[in-house]
Amino acid sequence: MSTAQRLGQVGLLLAALVGVTRAWSAPPSGATSVRASLVRSDHRVAQHQAEVQRLQRAIARQQTQSRQASERLREQDRQIAELQHQLQALLGGSPAQRGAKTPQP
């Protein structure tokens, strides 16, 4: 999954969490109830922030792994190109050059 897709998922999660938090935080009657509601809301916000941080760390790990994989692929491509060059040198040039060396009937 691409980084953009992961970030999109994080954004959707945050939007959903904000909506849920607003729905749950309707003020009940009485000062004690309000205080209890604020404590619950603060707890939910802290949980959501922890989840966002966890997701951000996961995205950072995946980005690092993706960069490392890209680097490995670039190195493999470089090695393949070098091996092809060596093979062409051993065979006496490129396929087009070998075709040009073939005598015409």
N, C-alpha and C positions, 0 to 999 in steps of 0.2 A: 504494500500500500504506500502510495507516495506521501511525501511530507505535506503537500497541500491537502490531501484527503484527511490526513491525521489532524491537521489544524482545523479543518472544517468540522471534524467530529468534536474536537474540543470546544469549538464555538457553539455548536448545537447543544452540547452538554451544558455549557454555561448558560445559554438562553433558557434551556429547560429548567435548570436549577433555580434561576432567578424567578421564573414563573411559579414554580412550586413553592419557593420561599415566600413569595408575595401572597399566594393563596393560603398558606398556613399561618401567616402572621397577622391575620385579621384580629384587631384588638378586642379581647374579652372585657367584660365589665369588671370594675374594681381594680384598685391599685395593686393588690397582690397578684391578681391574674395578669395584669399588664407586665409586672416585673417577671413573673414566671414565663410569660410569652417572650419577653425580650431575652431571657436567659436561653430559652429553647432556640430562638432565632440566632443568637450569637453562636450557640453550639453547632447549629446546622451550617452557618456561614463558615465556621472553622473547619468543619468536615469537608465542605465543598472546596475550600481553599487548599486543603491537604490533597484532595483528589486532583485538583487542577495542577498542583505541583508535581504529583506523581505522574500525571499524563505528560507534563512538560519534560520531566526527566526521561520518560519512555521515548518521547519524540526525539530528544537530543541523542539518546543511545542509538535509535534507528538511523538518524542522520549520520552519525559517526560510522555506523556499520555500512551504510550506503556509500559514503565517501571512500571507505577502505575497499569495498568491493569494486567500485569504479576504478580505483587506482590499480587493483590487481588485474582488472580487465585491460586497462591501458598497457600494463607491463606485459601481459600475455600477447596483446596485439603487436607490441614492439618486438617481442621474441619471435612471433610467427613471421613478421615481416623480415626479420634478420635471417631466419631459417630459409624463407623463400628466396631471399637474395643469395644465400650460400648455395642453395640447390640450383638456381639459375647459373651461377658461376661454374658449378661442377658439370652441368649439362651443356655448357657452352653458350650461355646467353639466354635471352627471353624466348618464349615460344615463337614470337613473331620473327626474331632474329634467326632461330633455328630453321624456320620455314623458308627464310630468304636464302639460307646457305644450301638448301637442297637443290641439286642440279635440275634444270628443266629438260624434258625429253625432246 
